[in-house]
Amino acid sequence: MQSQPEFSGFDTIQLMRFLYDKLFRVGLPISSPKVFNRRVTQFASLYADTASRKALRADQESVTAMLGPLLAADRLTSPDLAKPLEVAVNDCRTPINNLANWPSADNFAGLAASTSSARLARLFGDLFDRQQALPDRMERFQRAIDAEYAYLYTRDVQGRAQTLPASLLTIFLAARDPLRYMVYRPRMVEQAAQDWGMEPPDTDRNWYVHLLNWLRPIQDALTAQLGAQTDLIDVHLLLWFNHRFDADFAHRFGEDAAGNPVLLPEPPLPLRALYEATRRTQTIALCGPPGTGKTQLARTFITHWLLSGNHSQTDADAYWAAVDTGNVAAINQRTAEAWQQRTGTGDFAVAIALDERTRFDDVVERSAAGQAGAVAGPLRRICERAATEWRALGAAAHRYALLLEHLERTDLAAVLGNVLPLFDDDCRLGAPDAREVRLPYSGKSLGVPPNLLILGTLDGAVALPPATDAALRRRFTFVELSPDPNALSQTPLGETDDIDLAALLTVLNGRLAATKGRTFQLGHHLLLDVRTIDDLRQAWYNGIVPQVRAWFAHEEEKLSQILGDTFVERRLQRPRWQTGLAVPPDALPPTYEIRILDRDEFRWAIQELAAGGG
């Protein structure tokens, strides 16, 4: 057949496909079509989003665009192939390593730099010679590289030189001819074979050829589902999507009333880090400098998380739309409370404001004087409600949330005692190391169920006792909330005042971080409601200055480095009464006072400070 002009240029694989397509009706090479169709439906939902589609295809398209022209038949004969190939491989190091495995790009760039263009042309010419069996040419290419250039490869932890991965070879093949070849990742293909019931090849050597024989029916099924023509990049992405589904994509999908998979919208950007954390743990601490809006964000997240899980995504989206209209700091509290009191939702959340007076009796349970038994505290009540439902419904149980505000204000280990270790994900009910404790007053057993989210807020600028800090870090996953000067761009002062609040916050935090450390910064919420120069004076003297003075209580000589000389006055202390002793002028340490400037002086001083002066 290859001698016939109509089959000119066809390799063995193409001829076999032609015969199968024309002589046999080849169906999907899988024995679990239901599983396959569900995964294709999920992939199609994600792929329909333009931004997601571009992100998914970006690596392979960039590699094809950079390497394809250099690997074309006419370019391989160029005497200067080596240097451009080295540059191209270096330029697309990240997508190559994403598609293959690290450090494939680095190794091959070193190879291209150390060999001749003629040698590279012979190696690639043999790899692309379709008159030979594909496994043979891939094996020869790999052996030649490993034998001659293994000294260039980085070594593993055991000191063994790495070999050229088959996935890198398939990147070269796909870059040369993306209509014929697909990028191959062994674990990705093995996962698909396992999940969809596809028969593996008889030998490892034939894996890639076996994969190429699967492609046509899978591509046809994907084209039918997407309603548009697909290519081999799409097929590769489907296999990769299946391989990474549980780790990267499962959280993006829910089900409609008929049980069909539905793509959920991405969480709002301000809530995204917390949602990411909930996929790994149910015990989280939101930490950051004062004024970053930790408590408000925690309450907003809990409401959104409960609505999306216990009611519907529509409810959660409507709540966020109410929050997102206007300024985050100026949310109408009554609106948030109305959502929190929505039928059933309020019963699923409890907030506890901690302080130095908080005790076990306030949080877990207390003795009922003159009564039998004990009075349950908020922690015990929500644990019992969540656990009762979890035992009855399992994974279908409602979500519950416990908010612990201001973790830095109390010794949580001393307050909770043997209840605190129950916060560990490994110690929760249903976990392999599940634990329960017997409470002292009621005698009841208490456990923390997996459907209870425990979210705490923590001022990162407050130094915790070592034992308390260690206890928190063992149990909580920390999500950091940083100051956001960009949030202040929506709250400018009047044009006549000409003060850049974002620049002012940036200057102050830069000085604080350089002097005290990065955890000592000011949050944007301290300036978020500022609209006039009088608002700024109040925020400055009643919020910013007291916080900075507290941080520098024992090193007030540094205040002028932060606030500027205009706002800080150095005064020498002198005795107020006459004594018989001669007291030299420098015998007493100086004091540092904050100047209260009038409106015009204040405006000028703040402008200087925002510009980096003062």
C-alpha positions as CSV (number, residue, x, y, z in Angstrom):
1,M,0.0,0.0,0.0
2,Q,2.9,2.4,0.7
3,S,4.0,2.0,-2.9
4,Q,0.7,3.4,-4.1
5,P,0.8,7.2,-4.8
6,E,-2.4,7.8,-2.8
7,F,-0.7,6.5,0.3
8,S,2.5,8.4,-0.3
9,G,4.0,9.6,3.1
10,F,1.8,7.3,5.2
11,D,3.6,5.5,8.0
12,T,2.6,2.1,9.4
13,I,0.3,3.6,12.1
14,Q,-1.6,5.7,9.6
15,L,-2.1,2.8,7.3
16,M,-3.4,0.7,10.2
17,R,-5.8,3.5,11.1
18,F,-7.0,3.7,7.6
19,L,-7.7,0.0,7.4
20,Y,-9.5,0.0,10.7
21,D,-11.6,3.0,9.8
22,K,-12.6,1.6,6.4
23,L,-12.9,-2.1,7.1
24,F,-14.1,-2.2,10.7
25,R,-16.4,-0.2,12.9
26,V,-14.1,0.6,15.8
27,G,-15.8,1.7,19.0
28,L,-14.4,3.2,22.1
29,P,-11.6,0.9,23.4
30,I,-13.0,1.0,26.9
31,S,-15.0,-1.3,29.1
32,S,-16.4,1.4,31.5
33,P,-18.2,3.8,29.1
34,K,-20.3,5.3,31.9
35,V,-17.2,6.4,33.8
36,F,-15.6,7.7,30.6
37,N,-18.7,9.6,29.5
38,R,-19.0,11.3,32.9
39,R,-15.4,12.4,32.8
40,V,-15.8,13.7,29.2
41,T,-18.9,15.6,30.3
42,Q,-17.0,17.2,33.2
43,F,-14.1,18.1,30.9
44,A,-16.4,19.6,28.4
45,S,-17.9,21.9,31.1
46,L,-14.5,23.2,32.1
47,Y,-13.3,23.4,28.5
48,A,-16.3,25.5,27.5
49,D,-14.9,28.4,29.6
50,T,-12.7,30.5,27.3
51,A,-10.2,31.4,30.1
52,S,-9.9,27.8,31.3
53,R,-9.5,26.5,27.7
54,K,-6.6,29.0,27.0
55,A,-4.9,28.1,30.3
56,L,-5.2,24.4,29.6
57,R,-3.7,24.6,26.1
58,A,-1.1,27.2,26.9
59,D,1.9,24.9,27.6
60,Q,1.5,22.6,24.6
61,E,0.8,25.5,22.2
62,S,3.8,27.4,23.3
63,V,6.1,24.4,22.9
64,T,4.7,23.7,19.4
65,A,5.2,27.4,18.4
66,M,8.8,27.5,19.7
67,L,10.1,24.1,18.7
68,G,8.0,23.2,15.7
69,P,9.8,25.5,13.2
70,L,13.2,24.3,14.3
71,L,12.2,20.6,13.9
72,A,10.8,21.0,10.4
73,A,12.5,18.9,7.8
74,D,14.0,21.9,6.0
75,R,15.3,23.5,9.2
76,L,17.0,20.3,10.4
77,T,19.5,20.5,7.6
78,S,20.7,24.0,8.7
79,P,24.3,24.2,9.9
80,D,23.4,26.4,12.8
81,L,20.7,24.2,14.4
82,A,22.3,23.6,17.8
83,K,22.3,27.2,19.1
84,P,18.7,28.1,18.1
85,L,17.5,24.8,19.5
86,E,19.3,25.4,22.8
87,V,17.8,28.9,23.1
88,A,14.3,27.6,22.2
89,V,14.4,24.8,24.8
90,N,15.6,27.3,27.4
91,D,12.8,29.7,26.5
92,C,10.1,27.1,26.9
93,R,11.7,25.4,29.9
94,T,8.6,25.8,32.1
95,P,6.0,24.4,29.6
96,I,8.4,21.5,28.8
97,N,8.8,20.6,32.4
98,N,5.1,20.9,33.0
99,L,4.4,18.5,30.1
100,A,7.3,16.1,30.7
101,N,9.1,16.0,34.0
102,W,11.6,18.2,35.7
103,P,14.5,18.7,34.7
104,S,13.9,17.5,31.2
105,A,14.3,21.0,29.6
106,D,17.5,21.8,31.5
107,N,19.1,18.4,30.6
108,F,18.3,18.7,26.9
109,A,19.4,22.4,26.7
110,G,22.8,21.2,28.0
111,L,22.9,18.5,25.4
112,A,22.1,20.9,22.6
113,A,24.9,23.2,23.8
114,S,27.5,20.4,23.8
115,T,26.9,18.7,20.5
116,S,27.1,19.7,16.8
117,S,24.2,20.7,14.6
118,A,25.0,17.8,12.3
119,R,24.7,15.3,15.1
120,L,21.4,16.8,16.3
121,A,20.1,16.7,12.7
122,R,20.9,13.0,12.4
123,L,19.3,12.2,15.7
124,F,16.1,14.1,14.9
125,G,16.0,12.9,11.3
126,D,16.0,9.3,12.5
127,L,13.3,10.1,15.1
128,F,11.0,11.6,12.5
129,D,11.6,8.9,9.8
130,R,8.1,7.5,9.4
131,Q,9.3,4.6,7.3
132,Q,10.6,2.9,10.5
133,A,8.6,1.5,13.4
134,L,7.9,4.2,16.0
135,P,9.1,2.2,19.0
136,D,12.4,1.5,17.2
137,R,13.2,5.1,16.4
138,M,12.2,6.3,19.9
139,E,14.4,3.6,21.5
140,R,17.4,4.4,19.3
141,F,17.1,8.2,20.0
142,Q,16.9,7.5,23.7
143,R,19.8,5.1,23.8
144,A,22.0,7.4,21.8
145,I,21.3,10.3,24.1
146,D,21.7,8.3,27.3
147,A,25.0,6.7,26.1
148,E,26.7,9.8,24.8
149,Y,25.4,12.6,27.0
150,A,24.4,11.1,30.4
151,Y,27.2,13.0,32.1
152,L,25.1,16.2,31.4
153,Y,22.1,15.0,33.4
154,T,21.5,15.8,36.9
155,R,21.5,12.9,39.4
156,D,18.9,11.7,41.7
157,V,19.3,11.5,45.5
158,Q,20.9,8.1,45.1
159,G,23.5,9.5,42.7
160,R,22.1,7.8,39.6
161,A,22.1,9.7,36.3
162,Q,18.6,10.3,35.0
163,T,17.7,9.0,31.5
164,L,15.9,10.8,28.7
165,P,12.2,10.5,29.5
166,A,9.8,9.2,26.8
167,S,7.5,12.2,27.5
168,L,10.2,14.5,26.2
169,L,10.5,12.5,23.0
170,T,6.8,12.8,22.5
171,I,7.0,16.5,23.0
172,F,9.4,16.7,20.1
173,L,7.2,14.4,18.0
174,A,4.1,16.5,18.8
175,A,5.9,19.8,18.1
176,R,7.0,18.4,14.7
177,D,3.6,17.0,13.7
178,P,0.7,17.9,16.2
179,L,-1.9,16.3,13.9
180,R,-0.2,12.9,14.2
181,Y,1.4,12.7,17.7
182,M,0.4,13.4,21.2
183,V,2.4,14.2,24.4
184,Y,2.7,11.1,26.5
185,R,2.9,10.9,30.3
186,P,3.0,7.3,31.5
187,R,1.1,7.8,34.8
188,M,-1.5,9.8,32.9
189,V,-2.2,7.0,30.4
190,E,-2.0,4.3,33.0
191,Q,-4.7,6.2,35.1
192,A,-7.0,6.4,32.1
193,A,-6.5,2.7,31.3
194,Q,-7.3,1.9,35.0
195,D,-10.4,4.2,35.3
196,W,-11.9,3.5,31.9
197,G,-11.1,-0.2,31.6
198,M,-8.8,0.1,28.5
199,E,-6.6,-2.9,27.9
200,P,-2.9,-2.1,28.5
201,P,-0.3,-3.1,25.8
202,D,1.6,-6.4,26.1
203,T,5.0,-4.7,26.7
204,D,6.1,-1.4,28.1
205,R,7.9,-0.7,24.8
206,N,4.5,-0.5,23.0
207,W,2.8,1.9,25.4
208,Y,3.0,5.0,23.1
209,V,1.9,3.1,20.0
210,H,-0.9,1.6,21.9
211,L,-1.9,5.1,23.1
212,L,-2.0,6.4,19.5
213,N,-4.3,3.6,18.5
214,W,-6.8,4.7,21.2
215,L,-6.9,8.3,20.0
216,R,-9.3,8.3,17.1
217,P,-12.4,6.9,18.9
218,I,-11.6,9.0,22.0
219,Q,-11.2,12.1,19.9
220,D,-14.5,11.4,18.1
221,A,-16.3,11.0,21.5
222,L,-14.8,14.2,22.7
223,T,-15.7,16.1,19.5
224,A,-19.3,14.9,19.8
225,Q,-19.5,16.1,23.5
226,L,-17.9,19.5,22.8
227,G,-19.9,20.1,19.7
228,A,-16.7,21.3,17.9
229,Q,-13.7,19.9,16.2
230,T,-10.9,18.7,18.5
231,D,-7.3,18.0,18.1
232,L,-4.7,15.8,19.9
233,I,-4.0,18.5,22.3
234,D,-7.6,18.2,23.5
235,V,-7.2,14.5,23.8
236,H,-4.0,14.9,25.8
237,L,-5.8,17.4,28.1
238,L,-8.7,15.0,28.6
239,L,-6.3,12.3,29.8
240,W,-4.4,14.8,32.0
241,F,-7.7,16.1,33.4
242,N,-8.7,12.6,34.4
243,H,-5.3,11.9,36.0
244,R,-5.4,15.2,38.1
245,F,-9.2,15.2,38.7
246,D,-9.2,14.3,42.4
247,A,-6.3,16.6,43.3
248,D,-7.1,19.7,41.2
249,F,-10.6,19.6,39.7
250,A,-13.1,17.7,41.9
251,H,-13.9,20.7,43.9
252,R,-15.0,22.6,40.8
253,F,-17.9,20.2,40.1
254,G,-21.3,19.7,41.7
255,E,-24.5,17.9,40.4
256,D,-27.8,19.1,39.1
257,A,-31.2,17.7,40.1
258,A,-30.7,14.8,37.6
259,G,-27.3,13.9,39.0
260,N,-25.4,15.3,36.0
261,P,-22.1,17.0,36.7
262,V,-22.2,20.8,36.8
263,L,-19.2,23.1,36.7
264,L,-19.3,25.4,39.7
265,P,-18.0,29.0,39.4
266,E,-14.7,29.8,40.9
267,P,-15.0,31.3,44.5
268,P,-14.7,35.1,44.7
269,L,-11.1,36.1,44.7
270,P,-11.0,37.4,48.3
271,L,-12.3,34.0,49.5
272,R,-10.3,31.8,47.2
273,A,-7.3,31.2,49.6
274,L,-9.7,30.0,52.3
275,Y,-11.6,27.8,49.9
276,E,-8.3,26.3,48.8
277,A,-7.4,25.6,52.5
278,T,-10.7,23.8,53.1
279,R,-9.9,21.2,50.5
280,R,-7.0,20.1,52.7
281,T,-8.1,20.8,56.2
282,Q,-11.1,21.8,58.3
283,T,-9.0,23.7,61.0
284,I,-7.8,27.1,59.7
285,A,-6.4,30.3,61.2
286,L,-6.7,33.5,59.2
287,C,-3.7,35.6,60.3
288,G,-2.3,39.0,59.4
289,P,-1.5,42.5,60.7
290,P,-4.2,44.6,62.4
291,G,-6.6,46.3,60.1
292,T,-6.5,43.8,57.3
293,G,-10.2,42.8,57.9
294,K,-9.6,39.3,59.2
295,T,-12.8,39.0,61.3
296,Q,-15.0,40.5,58.6
297,L,-13.5,38.3,55.9
298,A,-13.8,35.2,58.2
299,R,-17.5,36.0,58.8
300,T,-18.1,36.6,55.1
301,F,-16.4,33.4,54.1
302,I,-18.3,31.3,56.7
303,T,-21.7,32.7,55.4
304,H,-20.7,32.1,51.8
305,W,-19.4,28.6,52.5
306,L,-22.5,27.6,54.4
307,L,-24.9,28.9,51.8
308,S,-23.0,27.2,49.0
309,G,-22.9,23.9,50.8
310,N,-26.2,23.8,52.7
311,H,-28.5,25.8,50.4
312,S,-27.4,26.4,46.8
313,Q,-24.6,28.1,44.8
314,T,-27.2,30.6,43.7
315,D,-27.8,31.7,47.3
316,A,-24.0,32.0,47.8
317,D,-23.6,34.1,44.7
318,A,-26.5,36.4,45.7
319,Y,-24.9,36.9,49.1
320,W,-21.5,37.7,47.6
321,A,-23.2,40.1,45.2
322,A,-24.6,42.0,48.2
323,V,-21.2,42.0,49.8
324,D,-19.3,43.1,46.7
325,T,-21.5,46.1,46.0
326,G,-19.3,49.0,47.1
327,N,-16.7,49.0,49.8
328,V,-15.9,45.8,51.7
329,A,-15.4,47.8,54.9
330,A,-18.8,49.5,54.4
331,I,-21.0,46.4,54.0
332,N,-24.3,47.0,55.6
333,Q,-24.2,44.8,58.6
334,R,-27.9,44.3,58.5
335,T,-27.6,42.7,55.1
336,A,-25.0,40.2,56.3
337,E,-27.2,39.5,59.4
338,A,-30.2,38.9,57.2
339,W,-28.3,36.3,55.2
340,Q,-26.9,34.7,58.4
341,Q,-30.5,34.4,59.7
342,R,-31.8,32.8,56.6
343,T,-33.9,29.8,57.5
344,G,-31.6,27.1,58.8
345,T,-28.3,28.9,58.1
346,G,-27.9,30.6,61.5
347,D,-28.1,27.3,63.3
348,F,-25.0,26.1,61.4
349,A,-22.6,28.8,62.7
350,V,-21.3,29.8,66.1
351,A,-18.8,32.7,66.8
352,I,-16.8,33.0,70.0
353,A,-14.9,36.2,70.8
354,L,-11.9,35.2,72.8
355,D,-10.1,37.4,75.4
356,E,-7.8,37.1,78.3
357,R,-10.8,36.3,80.6
358,T,-12.0,33.4,78.5
359,R,-12.2,30.1,80.4
360,F,-13.2,26.5,79.7
361,D,-16.5,27.2,81.3
362,D,-17.3,29.9,78.7
363,V,-16.4,27.8,75.7
364,V,-17.0,24.1,76.3
365,E,-19.3,23.6,79.3
366,R,-19.8,24.8,82.9
367,S,-21.2,23.2,86.0
368,A,-24.9,23.9,86.6
369,A,-25.1,25.1,90.2
370,G,-28.1,23.7,91.9
371,Q,-29.1,21.7,88.8
372,A,-28.3,18.2,87.7
373,G,-25.8,17.9,84.9
374,A,-24.0,20.8,83.2
375,V,-24.7,23.7,80.8
376,A,-23.2,23.2,77.3
377,G,-21.1,26.0,75.9
378,P,-21.1,27.1,72.3
379,L,-18.3,24.7,71.2
380,R,-20.0,21.6,72.7
381,R,-23.4,22.6,71.3
382,I,-22.2,22.9,67.7
383,C,-20.0,19.8,67.9
384,E,-22.9,17.8,69.1
385,R,-25.3,19.1,66.4
386,A,-22.8,18.5,63.7
387,A,-21.8,15.1,65.0
388,T,-25.4,13.9,65.3
389,E,-26.1,14.8,61.7
390,W,-22.8,13.4,60.4
391,R,-23.4,10.0,62.1
392,A,-26.9,9.9,60.5
393,L,-26.1,11.1,57.0
394,G,-22.3,10.8,56.5
395,A,-21.0,12.8,53.6
396,A,-24.5,14.2,52.9
397,A,-24.6,16.0,56.3
398,H,-24.9,19.8,56.4
399,R,-21.9,21.9,56.9
400,Y,-21.3,23.6,60.3
401,A,-18.8,26.3,61.3
402,L,-17.2,27.6,64.5
403,L,-15.5,31.0,64.4
404,L,-12.8,31.7,67.1
405,E,-12.1,35.4,67.0
406,H,-8.8,36.8,68.3
407,L,-6.8,33.6,69.0
408,E,-3.9,35.8,70.2
409,R,-5.8,37.1,73.2
410,T,-5.9,33.9,75.1
411,D,-3.9,30.7,75.8
412,L,-6.1,28.4,73.8
413,A,-4.3,25.3,75.1
414,A,-5.0,26.3,78.7
415,V,-8.6,27.2,77.9
416,L,-9.6,24.0,76.0
417,G,-7.3,21.5,77.7
418,N,-7.6,18.0,76.2
419,V,-10.3,19.3,73.8
420,L,-7.8,21.2,71.7
421,P,-6.1,18.0,70.2
422,L,-9.5,17.1,68.8
423,F,-9.1,19.9,66.3
424,D,-6.5,17.9,64.4
425,D,-7.9,16.6,61.1
426,D,-6.4,13.2,62.0
427,C,-8.2,13.1,65.3
428,R,-11.7,14.0,64.1
429,L,-14.5,11.6,64.1
430,G,-14.2,9.2,61.1
431,A,-10.4,9.6,60.8
432,P,-8.1,6.7,61.4
433,D,-6.9,8.2,64.7
434,A,-10.3,9.5,65.8
435,R,-10.5,10.6,69.4
436,E,-13.1,11.6,71.9
437,V,-12.7,13.0,75.4
438,R,-14.9,12.8,78.4
439,L,-16.0,16.2,79.6
440,P,-15.6,17.0,83.3
441,Y,-19.0,18.3,84.3
442,S,-21.5,16.4,82.1
443,G,-19.5,13.2,81.7
444,K,-20.4,13.1,78.0
445,S,-18.0,12.1,75.3
446,L,-17.0,14.9,72.9
447,G,-15.6,14.5,69.4
448,V,-15.1,17.0,66.5
449,P,-16.9,15.7,63.3
450,P,-15.5,16.2,59.8
451,N,-18.4,18.5,58.7
452,L,-17.4,21.2,61.3
453,L,-15.2,23.9,60.0
454,I,-13.1,25.6,62.7
455,L,-11.9,29.0,61.6
456,G,-9.8,31.3,63.8
457,T,-8.5,34.8,63.4
458,L,-5.0,35.7,64.6
459,D,-3.2,39.1,64.8
460,G,0.2,38.1,63.4
461,A,1.9,41.1,65.0
462,V,1.2,39.9,68.5
463,A,4.0,37.7,70.0
464,L,2.5,34.5,71.4
465,P,4.0,32.5,74.3
466,P,6.0,29.6,72.7
467,A,3.8,26.9,74.1
468,T,0.6,28.6,72.7
469,D,2.3,29.3,69.3
470,A,3.4,25.7,69.0
471,A,-0.1,24.4,70.0
472,L,-1.8,26.6,67.3
473,R,0.7,25.7,64.6
474,R,0.3,22.0,65.2
475,R,-3.5,22.1,64.8
476,F,-4.3,25.0,62.5
477,T,-3.4,25.6,58.8
478,F,-2.5,29.3,58.5
479,V,-3.8,31.5,55.7
480,E,-2.1,34.9,55.6
481,L,-4.0,38.1,54.9
482,S,-1.7,40.9,53.9
483,P,-2.3,44.7,53.7
484,D,-3.7,45.7,50.3
485,P,-2.9,49.2,49.3
486,N,-4.7,48.8,46.0
487,A,-8.0,48.6,48.0
488,L,-7.5,52.2,48.8
489,S,-7.5,53.3,45.2
490,Q,-11.3,53.2,45.4
491,T,-11.4,55.7,48.3
492,P,-9.5,58.8,47.3
493,L,-9.6,62.0,49.1
494,G,-11.0,65.1,47.5
495,E,-9.0,66.6,44.6
496,T,-8.0,69.6,46.7
497,D,-6.3,67.5,49.3
498,D,-4.3,65.5,46.7
499,I,-3.3,62.7,49.1
500,D,-2.5,59.2,47.8
501,L,-3.7,56.8,50.5
502,A,-2.3,53.8,48.8
503,A,1.1,55.4,48.7
504,L,0.8,56.5,52.3
505,L,0.1,53.0,53.5
506,T,2.9,51.6,51.3
507,V,5.5,54.0,52.8
508,L,4.4,53.3,56.3
509,N,4.5,49.5,55.9
510,G,7.8,49.6,54.1
511,R,9.3,51.5,57.1
512,L,7.7,49.2,59.6
513,A,8.8,46.0,57.9
514,A,12.4,47.3,57.6
515,T,12.5,48.4,61.2
516,K,10.4,45.9,63.0
517,G,9.7,42.9,60.7
518,R,7.2,42.0,58.0
519,T,4.5,40.9,60.5
520,F,4.4,44.5,61.9
521,Q,2.4,46.3,59.3
522,L,-0.8,48.3,59.1
523,G,-3.9,47.0,57.4
524,H,-5.8,48.8,54.7
525,H,-9.0,48.8,56.7
526,L,-7.5,51.5,58.9
527,L,-7.9,53.9,55.9
528,L,-10.7,52.3,54.0
529,D,-13.5,54.6,55.2
530,V,-11.5,57.8,54.8
531,R,-13.2,60.3,52.5
532,T,-12.0,63.7,53.8
533,I,-9.0,65.2,55.4
534,D,-10.8,65.2,58.7
535,D,-11.5,61.5,58.3
536,L,-7.8,61.0,57.8
537,R,-6.8,63.0,60.8
538,Q,-9.1,60.9,63.0
539,A,-7.8,57.6,61.5
540,W,-4.2,58.8,61.9
541,Y,-4.4,60.0,65.5
542,N,-6.9,57.5,66.8
543,G,-5.9,54.4,64.9
544,I,-2.5,54.4,63.2
545,V,-0.4,56.4,65.7
546,P,-1.6,54.4,68.8
547,Q,-0.8,51.1,67.1
548,V,2.7,52.2,66.0
549,R,3.4,53.6,69.5
550,A,2.4,50.3,71.1
551,W,4.8,48.4,68.8
552,F,7.6,50.8,69.7
553,A,6.8,51.1,73.4
554,H,10.4,50.4,74.5
555,E,12.2,52.0,71.5
556,E,10.4,55.3,71.0
557,E,13.5,56.8,69.5
558,K,12.5,55.0,66.3
559,L,9.1,56.6,66.0
560,S,10.4,59.4,63.8
561,Q,11.8,56.8,61.4
562,I,8.2,55.6,60.9
563,L,6.0,58.6,61.3
564,G,8.4,61.3,60.3
565,D,10.1,64.2,62.2
566,T,7.1,66.4,61.6
567,F,4.9,64.3,63.8
568,V,7.4,63.3,66.5
569,E,9.0,65.7,68.9
570,R,12.0,64.8,71.0
571,R,12.0,66.5,74.4
572,L,14.7,66.5,77.1
573,Q,13.5,65.9,80.6
574,R,14.5,68.4,83.3
575,P,13.8,68.2,87.0
576,R,10.6,70.2,88.0
577,W,11.9,71.2,91.4
578,Q,15.2,72.5,92.9
579,T,17.3,70.1,94.8
580,G,20.7,70.3,96.3
581,L,22.1,67.9,93.7
582,A,23.4,69.0,90.4
583,V,21.5,67.1,87.7
584,P,23.2,67.2,84.3
585,P,20.8,67.9,81.4
586,D,21.3,64.5,79.8
587,A,20.9,62.5,83.1
588,L,17.3,61.7,82.2
589,P,16.3,60.0,78.9
590,P,14.4,62.1,76.4
591,T,10.7,61.6,75.8
592,Y,9.1,61.4,72.4
593,E,5.7,63.1,71.9
594,I,3.3,63.1,69.0
595,R,2.6,66.5,67.7
596,I,-1.1,67.4,67.2
597,L,-1.1,69.4,64.0
598,D,-3.8,71.7,62.8
599,R,-5.7,70.8,59.6
600,D,-3.4,72.6,57.1
601,E,-0.1,71.5,58.8
602,F,-1.5,67.9,58.9
603,R,-2.3,68.0,55.2
604,W,1.2,69.1,54.3
605,A,2.9,66.6,56.6
606,I,0.9,63.7,55.3
607,Q,1.6,64.7,51.7
608,E,5.3,64.7,52.5
609,L,5.0,61.3,54.2
610,A,3.1,59.7,51.3
611,A,5.8,60.9,48.9
612,G,8.4,59.1,51.0
613,G,9.7,62.2,52.9
614,G,8.8,63.5,56.3
